[in-house]
Amino acid sequence: MEAFNGQRHARPGFGVPLATLSARNEASPLSRLEPHSGIFRNLTAWIEPDARQWDAPPRLVLADPLKLDAVAIGSHRFQLASDTSAAYAWAMQVSKLERLGLWGLLGGTGIGRRAGLYLLEDYDPHKRPLVMIHGLGSNPLIWAQLSNALWGAEDLRARFQIWQAVYQTDTPLLAARLHVHDYLDDAWRLLDPRGDAKARAGAVLVGHSFGGVISRLLCVESGDALWNAAFLVPPDSLDASVEDLDVVKRIFSFHPYPGVARAVFLAAPHRGIPSAAKLLGRLARDLVGRRTMEVHALRRIALSNPTAIRPEMLDVFQQGWINSITTLQSDHPVRRAAESLLPPREIPYHTIAGVQPGHRDQTDGAVPLDSALIPGAASSLVLESGHGIYENPLAVEEVLRILRD
């Protein structure tokens, strides 16, 4: 199990564990929530006689050991053998997300065509969603260690179901928050149209890097702080189409996402990244796409209402010079305003940050420590780690500890 650094979670028992991978059922509306690489499941197989016809050949039985823990044979009960790692490892091998994620940061549209929320197992209306949100140029495959560890922990597997977000990472921060918000809405409309499932309460967000900032903004009340950082007049004073005004209002004004009960931020640049404004940052900023509908709506409003935009933001909005990297600049006015927005007391949040050993500055190589740590956290853990802290076994164990809290 190279994908999991050799951590394979399996138990002996009755039957033979199997890994299965099947194509999505495109005819079903629920296929929108199934990974493009296919539906993977860990099953257990055994052969038994056909009880209905004594002279019939034996039949092959396939069972999900997460749903059927044991079988009775005569007066004895046997726990099924299981392997919770194999099928996910297979799915990771055939997935194209790793390549598409990087190209998505540089303007590639492949990741955008896969954007949405994906369930890694059958939906359970009684289990809490653990929503994983990746960072810039990344993809959900980064969550391999955490997903594998959670499935290998029977107590957590019984309480949580894994959902993973895929999004176009050249998108500006507030637009990316809106996209993930809408992906969650779309999923709930399909899974729980009546809105009464227990799973709707108690969701946990886990975000890495840019995804960690998105996670925080999904937990907060924006008030007027973000709007006032960009505009000099209220929304109704703008000369804009109804469609453009609605888009821009949804970007800058929002509430905590319903049902979120806790959040974990890994190496998240809550106070921005100074390097985003340096030469390398400017080069990447020019490469990163600016094609999202939200940027175009903002540009049209800025061109029609130049006196309504704060002077420091006018040229940025009118030229469309806004994307994921520009919105991480430490001195970006809207980012500074967003920094002050923290989750309310009823949504505890946790920070996990890394510091590279021997590094002159306290940083994980991308995010400074003082940007990753924010006040009010229920817990904070600093590890000797690079920016890929999601692979650090101690970080994985810390997330599992938080989930058991």
LOVEXVEX-581018 format. One record per atom (N, C-alpha, C, CB): x, y, z. Coordinates in steps of 0.1 Angstrom, whole numbers, plus 5000, padded with zeros to 4 digits. Glycine has a CB too. Layout:
# residues N
XYZ/...
END
This chain:
# residues 405
500849885000/500050005000/500950135000/499150005012/501650154989/502550264988/501750404990/503250274975/500550404986/499750534987/499550575002/498450514980/499650475011/499450505025/500650485033/498350415030/501850495027/503150485034/503150345041/503350595044/502550245035/502650115041/501550085051/503950085047/500750185055/499650165065/498450095059/499350305072/498349965061/497249895056/496349845067/497749765047/495149875067/494149845078/493349725073/493249965081/493649605079/492949485075/492849395088/493749405064/491849305088/491749215099/491449075094/490549265109/491948975100/491648845096/490148805100/492648735102/489648705094/488348655097/487748565086/487448775099/486448555086/485848465077/485748535063/484348435082/486048455052/486048505039/487348565034/484948605038/487248615022/488448675015/488248815012/488948585003/488948915017/488749055013/489049074999/489649145022/488249154992/488449194978/488349344977/487349124969/489049394967/488849534963/488149544949/490249604962/487049624949/486349634936/486249774932/484849574938/486249794919/486149924912/485249914900/487549974908/484149994900/483149984889/482850124884/481849914894/482450124872/482150254865/480850324872/481850234850/480850454871/479650524876/478450494868/479950674876/477250504874/476050484867/475550624863/474950414876/475950664850/475650804846/474150834845/476350824832/473350724844/471950754843/471350794857/471250624838/472050774867/471450814880/471950954884/471950714891/471051034890/471451164895/472551164905/470151244900/472551054913/473551044923/474951024918/473250924932/475050994904/476450974899/477251104900/476250934884/476551214901/477251344903/478051344915/476251464903/477751264925/478451254938/479451134938/477551244949/479651064927/480550954927/481850994920/479850834920/482950944925/484250984919/484350944904/485450914926/485051024896/485151004882/485950874879/485751124875/486850844888/487750724886/486950594888/488850724896/485650604894/484850494896/484450474910/485550364891/483550384912/483050354926/483850244931/481450314926/484550264942/485450164948/484850114961/486850214950/484849984964/484349934976/485249814980/482949884974/485349804993/486049684999/485049585003/486949725012/485049464997/484149365000/484749235005/483349324987/483949145010/484449025015/483748915008/484349005031/484448815003/483848704995/483948575002/484448694981/482948485000/483048345004/482148264995/482748335019/482348134996/481448034988/480647954998/482347944979/479347944995/478447865004/477447784995/477747955014/476947675000/475947604993/474647674992/475647465000/473847644981/472547714979/471547644988/472147704964/471147714998/470147655008/468847625002/470047745020/468547684991/467147664985/467147534976/466847774976/468347484972/468347364963/469547294966/468247414948/469447174972/470547094977/471547054967/470146984985/471047024954/471946974944/472447084935/471246874936/472147214938/472647324930/474147354933/471847454933/474847404924/476347434926/476447544937/477047484913/477547544944/477747654954/477647794948/479047634962/477347884956/477248024951/478348114957/475848084953/478748214950/479648314955/478948424961/480548374943/479248454973/478648564981/479648684983/478148514995/479148804980/479948924982/479249004993/480149004969/479949055003/479249135013/480149255017/479049045026/479549355021/480249475026/480549455041/479449605023/481749445045/482049415059/481749535068/483449375061/481549655062/481249775070/479749765074/481549905062/478949695066/477549685069/477149545075/476749705056/477849445071/477649305077/478949265084/477249205066/478949275097/480149255105/480449105107/479949315119/479449025107/479748885110/478648795103/479848855125/478948665102/477948575096/477748455106/478348515082/476548395106/476348285115/476348155107/474948295123/477048055111/477147925105/476847825116/478547895098/475647765115/475147675125/475047755138/476147565127/475647705149/475547775162/476647875164/475447675173/477547885154/478747975156/478548105148/479947895151/479248205153/479148335146/480648375143/478448445155/480848415130/482248445126/482348585121/482748345115/483248665126/483548795121/484148795107/484448875131/483648875098/484148875085/485548935084/483248955076/486348885076/487648945073/487349075065/488548845064/488249165067/488049295060/489449365057/487149385068/489449445047/490549525043/489949665039/491449465031/490149765047/489649895044/490549985035/489249965056/491749935032/492650015024/492749985009/494049995030/492549865006/492849814992/492149894981/492649674991/490849904982/490049964971/490450104969/488549944974/490550184980/490950324978/492350334972/490950394992/493250254976/494550254970/494450234955/495550154976/493650134951/493450104936/492850234929/492549984935/491850294935/491150404929/492150524927/490050454938/493050534937/494050644936/495050614924/494850654949/495350494922/496250464911/495650494897/496550314911/494350484896/493750514883/493250654881/492650414880/493250734892/492750864892/493650954884/492550924906/493051054877/493851154869/493851294877/493151174856/493351294889/493251424896/494551484899/492451404908/495551404902/496851464906/497351564895/497951364909/497351514882/497851594871/496851714868/497951504858/495551684869/494651784866/494651894876/493251724865/494951864889/494951964899/495952074897/495151904912/497152034893/498152134890/497852224878/499552064888/497352154867/496952234856/495752324858/496652144844/494952284868/493852374872/494252504877/492952304881/495352504885/495952624890/496452714879/497052604900/496952654869/497552734858/496552754846/498752664852/495352734849/494352764839/493652644831/494852854829/494152524834/493552404828/492152384832/494452284831/491352344823/489852334826/489452184830/489052374814/490452094830/490051954833/489551934847/491251864831/490152004857/489751994870/488352054872/490752054880/488152164864/486852234865/485752154861/486952364857/485952064851/484851974846/484551874856/485251914833/485451844866/485251744876/484851814889/486451664878/484751944889/484452024902/483151974908/484452174899/483151964921/481951924928/482351864941/481051834920/481351794947/481551724960/481351574957/480551774971/482251494963/482251354960/482251274973/483451314951/481351164973/481251074984/482150954981/479851044987/482950914991/483850804989/483150674994/485150824997/481950684999/481250565003/479750595002/481550525018/478950495004/477450515003/477050615013/476750375005/476150705009/475650805019/474850735030/474650895011/475150785042/474450735054/473850855061/475450655064/472550855062/471850975068/472150995083/470450965066/472850895089/473050905104/474550935107/472650765110/475350935097/476850965100/477151105096/477650865092/478051165104/478551295102/479451305089/479251355114/479151405081/480051425069/481451485074/479451515059/482451425070/483851485072/484251545058/484851385077/484151675056/484351735043/485751785042/483351855041/486451725032/487851755030/488051845018/488651625028/488851955020/488952065010/490452085008/488252195015/490952054996/492352064992/492752204990/492651974980/494052224987/494552364985/494952384970/495852384993/495752494968/496052544954/496852434946/496852664955/496452414934/497152324925/497052184930/498552364923/496152154939/496152024945/494851944941/496152044960/494551844949/493451754946/493151674958/493751664933/491951604958/491551524970/492551404973/490251474968/493451364964/494251254966/495251284978/495051214954/495451414981/496251444993/495751385006/496451594994/494451355006/493851315019/493951155020/492351355019/494851095013/494950945013/495250905028/496050905004/496250965034/496650915047/495550925057/497850985052/494851045057/493751065067/492550975064/493351215066/492250965051/491050885048/491350735052/490750885033/492550685049/492850545052/492850525067/494250515047/493450625075/493450615089/492050615095/494350725095/491150695090/489850705095/489050575093/489050825089/489150525080/488550395077/489050285086/488650365063/490350295090/490950185098/490550195113/492350185096/489950305117/489550325131/488050295132/489850465136/487650185138/486250135137/485350235144/486150005144/485850305155/484950395162/484650525154/485650445175/485650565146/485450685138/484650655125/486750755135/484950535120/484250495107/482750475110/484850355102/482450445122/480950425125/480250565127/480850345138/481050675129/480450805131/480550895120/481050865143/481550875111/481850975100/481850915087/483251045103/481350995077/481450955063/482351055055/480050935056/483151015046/484151105040/483551165027/485451025037/483551295027/483151375015/484351455011/481951465017/484651464998/485851544993/485451644982/486951444988/485851764984/485551864974/486651874963/485452004981/486251894951/487151924940/486752064934/487051814929/487752154932/487352284927/488552334919/487052384939/488252434910/489252504902/490052594911/488552574890/491352574912/492052644922/492652774917/493152554928/492352814905/492752954901/491753054904/493052954885/490653004911/489553094914/489853184926/488253004917/489453304926/489653394938/489053334951/489153534936/489653364962/489253304975/487753314977/490053374986/487153424977/485753434980/484853364970/485353584981/485253364958/484553284948/484653134950/485053324933/485853094954/486152954957/485252914969/487552924960/485152994979/484252964991/482852954986/484353085001/482353034977/481053024972/480852894964/480753144963/481852854956/481652734948/481552614957/482952714939/482352604968/482252494977/480952494984/483452484987/480452614988/479152624994/478052574985/478852774997/478152604972/477152554963/477252404961/477252624950/478552354961/478652204959/477952134971/480152164959/478152184983/477452134995/475952134993/477852205008/475452254989/473952264986/473452164976/473652404982/474252144965/473852054955/473751904961/474752054943/474751874969/474851744974/473651714984/476151714982/473351814992/472151795001/470851794994/472151915011/470751864983/469451854976/469251714970/469451954964/470251654966/470151514961/469951414972/471351474953/470751424983/470751324994/469651345004/472151335001/469251465007/468351485017/467351595014/469051525031/466551575004/465651684999/464651735009/464851634987/464351655019/463451705030/464151785040/462651585036/465451775041/466251845050/466151805065/465951985050/465851675067/465751635081/466651515085/464351585083/467651495077/468651385081/469551425092/469451345069/469851335101/470751355112/472151405107/470951235121/472551355095/473851385090/474051535087/474051315077/472951615086/473051755083/473651835095/471651815080/473551775107/474151845119/475451775122/473151845130/476351845126/477651785131/478651765120/477351665137/478551835109/479551825099/480951885103/479151885085/482051825099/483351865102/484051905089/484151765111/484652025089/485452065077/486952045080/485152215073/487651985071/489151975072/489752035059/489551825074/490452145061/491052205049/492552225050/490352345047/493252205039/494652225038/494952355030/495352105032/495852435035/496352555028/495252645024/497152515016/495052675011/493952765006/492652695010/494152774991/492552565010/491352495014/491052515029/491452355011/492052545037/491852575051/491252715053/493152565059/491652805044/491052935045/489552935040/491853045037/489352855030/487952835025/487152775036/487952745012/487652675043/486952615054/486552715065/487752505060/487552805068/487252905079/486152995074/488452985082/486153035062/485153135057/483753065055/485553185043/483752935055/482452865055/481852855069/482652715049/482652905079/482152895093/481853035098/483252835101/481953145090/481853275096/480753355091/483153345094/480453465098/479453565094/480253675088/478553605106/479953715075/480753815069/480353955073/480653805054/479053975077/478654115079/478954205067/479254165092/479254325070/479654425059/481154435057/479054555063/481954355065/483354375065/483954365051/484054285074/483654255044/484254235031/483754325020/483954085026/482454355021/481854455011/482454585013/480354465013/482654635025/483254765028/484654775024/482954805042/485354655024/486754655020/486954675005/487454525024/485854654997/485954664983/485154784977/485554534976/484054814983/483054914978/482955034987/481754844975/482555144981/482255264988/480755294990/482855384981/479955214983/478455234984/477855104986/477955294971/476555104991/475854974993/475454904980/474654995002/475154784980/474854704968/473754774960/474454564971/472754814966/471554864959/471855004951/470454884968/473055064954/473355184947/474155164935/474155274957/474455034932/475355004920/474454994907/476054874922/475055044897/474455024883/474954894878/474855144874/474054794879/474454654875/473254574871/475254584886/473454474863/472354384860/472054304873/472754284849/470754254873/470354174884/471254054886/468854124883/471653994876/472453874876/473853904882/472653804862/474454004877/475854044882/475754084897/476454154874/474754164900/474654214914/474454094924/473454314915/473653994919/473353874928/474653804930/472353794921/475453784919/476753714920/477653784930/477353694907/477853914929/478753984937/478253994951/478954124931/477054004954/476554004967/476753874974/475054034968/476653764967/476853624973/478353604975/476353524963/479253674968/480653664970/481053734983/481453724959/480553854985/481053934996/480153925009/481054074992/478953865008/478153855020/477653715022/476953955018/477853655034/477453525036/477353495051/478453425029/476853375054/476653325068/477353195070/475153315071/477553145082/478153015084/477252905077/478252985099/477952815071/477252705064/476452625074/478152615056/475152605072/474352535081/474852395084/472852525077/474852355097/475252215101/476752195104/474852125090/477552295101/478952275104/479152295119/479852385096/479852195125/479952185139/481452205144/479452055145/482352185135/483752195139/484652205126/484252065147/485852265127/486752275116/488152255120/486552415109/488952205111/490352185113/491152245101/490652025114/492052335104/492852405094/494252355094/492752555096/494752295083/496152245082/496952345073/496152105077/497952405079/498952485071/498152595063/499852405062/497152655069/496252745062/496852895063/494852735066/496952965052/497553105053/496453205056/498153145040/495953205069/494853285073/495253435072/494353255087/496553465074/496953605073/497753625060/497853635085/497553545050/498153565037/499553505036/498153715034/500053525024/501453475021/502253585015/501453345011/503253635022/504053745017/504653715003/505253775027/505053595001/505653564988/504753574976/506253414988/503453584978/502453604967/502753744960/501053594973/503353834967/503553964961/504953984955/503354074971/505853884957/507153884952/507253844937/508153794961/508453854932/508653824918/508053694913/510153834914/508353584920/507853454917/506353454918/508453344926/505853524929/504453534931/503753604919/504153594944/504353714915/503853794904/503753714891/504553924901/504853634888/504853544877/503753444877/506253474875/503653374888/502553284890/501153344889/502653204903/501053464894/499853544894/499353574879/499953674901/500353594871/500053624857/499653494849/501253694850/500153384854/499853254847/498553204851/500953154850/498153224864/496953174869/495753244862/496853194884/494753164858/493653214850/492753304858/492853094846/492053394850/491053484856/489753474848/491653634856/489253354846/488153334837/486853314844/488453224828/486753314857/485553274864/484453374862/485853254879/483253334862/482053414860/482053524871/480753334860/482553494883/482553594893/483453714890/482853534907/484653684885/485553784881/484953874870/486953724876/484353814860/483753894849/482653974854/483153794838/481753924863/480754004869/481254124877/479853924878/482354104885/482954204892/483554314883/484054154902/484154264872/484854354863/483754444856/485554274852/482654394852/481554474846/481054574856/480454384841/480854544868/480354634878/481454744880/480054564891/482754714881/483754814883/483854904871/485154744886/483654854859/483754944847/482555044847/483754864835/481354994852/480155074852/480055164864/478954984851/480755134874/480655214887/482055244893/479855134897/482855314885/484255344890/484255424903/484955424880/483355504906/483355584918/482855504930/482655714916/482255394927/481755314938/482755214944/480555234934/483955204937/484955104941/486055174949/485555034929/486555114959/487655174967/488855194957/488055084979/489555304958/490555334948/491655234947/491255464952/492055164958/493055064958/492654934951/493555034972/491354924949/490854804943/490354824928/489754744951/490254954924/489554984912/490254924900/489455134910/491554944899/492254894887/492254734887/493754944887/492454674899/492454534900/491154474895/492654494915/489954534899/488654484895/488454514880/487554554903/488754634875/488454664861/489354584852/488754814859/490554544855/491354464847/491154314849/492854504849/490454284859/490254134862/491454074867/489854064849/492354154874/493554104879/493354044893/494654214880/492453944894/492153884907/491953734905/490853944913/492653654913/492653514912/493053454926/493553454901/493253334927/493553274940/494853324946/493653124938/495853344938/497153394943/497053544947/498253374933/496453624939/496353764943/495553784956/495653854932/494553694958/493753704970/494453654982/492453644968/495653594981/496453554993/497553654996/497053414990/497653764988/498653864992/498353925006/498653974981/499453935013/499253985027/498654125028/500553985034/498854205018/498354345018/497054365010/499454435013/496454255006/495254264998/494154315007/494854124992/493454425004/492454485014/491354385018/491854605008/490754315008/489754225011/490254105019/489054174998/491454055016/491953945024/492253995038/493353895018/492654115040/492854175054/491554175061/493554315053/490554215055/489254215061/488754075065/488154285052/488953985056/488553845058/489353785070/488753755046/490553835072/491353775083/490753795097/492753845083/489953895098/489353925111/488153845114/488954075112/487653775104/486453695105/486753555111/485653675091/486353525123/486553405129/485253325132/487353425143/485253195133/484053125136/483553155149/484352975135/482153145151/481553175164/481953065174/480053185163/481653095186/481953005197/481352865195/481553055211/480152855189/479552725187/480152645176/478052745184/481152695169/481952615159/483352615163/481752675145/483852525172/485252515176/486052485164/485452405187/487252545164/488252525153/489652495158/488252645143/490352425150/491752375154/492752405143/491652225157/493952445147/494952465137/496152365139/495552615139/496652325127/497852235127/498752305117/497452085122/499952335121/500952405113/502252335113/501052555118/503052365103/504452305102/505552415102/504452225089/506652375106/507852455105/509052365100/508252515120/509652415089/510752335084/511952335093/511152385070/512552225096/513752225104/514952295098/514152075107/515552375106/516752455101/516452575093/517652365094/515152605091/514752715083/514952845091/513252705078/515452945085/515753075092/514453135097/516553165083/513453135088/512153185092/511253075097/511553265081/510353105105/509353005110/508352985099/508753035123/508552885090/507652865079/507652715075/507952955067/506652675068/506652535063/507252525049/505252475064/507752645044/508252655031/507352725022/508552515025/506152745026/505152815018/504352915027/504152725011/503852865039/503052945048/503752975061/501752875051/503953105064/504553145077/503753095089/504753295078/504453055100/503753005111/502753105117/504752975122/503053235117/502153335122/500953355113/502853465125/500953305101/499753305093/498853185095/500153315078/499453075099/498752945100/498052935114/499652835098/498553015124/498053015137/497153135139/499153005148/495953115144/494953225146/494453215160/493853225135/493953325166/493453325179/492153255180/493353465184/491853205193/490653145196/490552995192/489553215188/491552935188/491552795184/491352705196/492852755176/490552605195/490352505206/491652435208/489152415202/492452415198/493752355200/494652395188/493652195201/495952405191/496952435181/498152335182/497352585181/498552285171/499652195171/500652235160/499252045168/501952255164/503052285155/503952175154/503752415160/504152125142/505052005139/506252045131/504251895132/507251965131/508351975122/507951915109/509651905128/507652005099/507051955087/507152065076/505551915089/507152015064/506952105052/505452135050/507552045040/505152195039/503752235036/502852115034/503752325024/503352005030/502551885028/502251815042/503151785019/501751885051/501651835065/500551735066/501251955074/499651725055/498651625055/499251485055/497651645043/500451465051/501151335050/501851305063/502051325039/501951395072/502651375085/501851295094/502951515092/502351175099/501551085107/501051155120/502350965111/501851245125/501451315137/500251415135/502551395143/500251475123/499051555119/497851465117/499351635106/497951355111/496851265109/496251215123/497251135101/497151185132/496751145145/496051255152/497951095153/496551375150/495851495157/494451515151/496651625154/494251495138/492851505133/491951395139/492951495118/492551275140/491751165146/491351195160/492451035145/492351255168/492051295182/490951395182/493351355188/490951495173/489951605173/488551545170/490251705163/488551445160/487251385157/486751305168/487451295145/487551255177/487151175189/486651265200/488151075193/486951395199/486651485210/485151485213/487151625206/
END
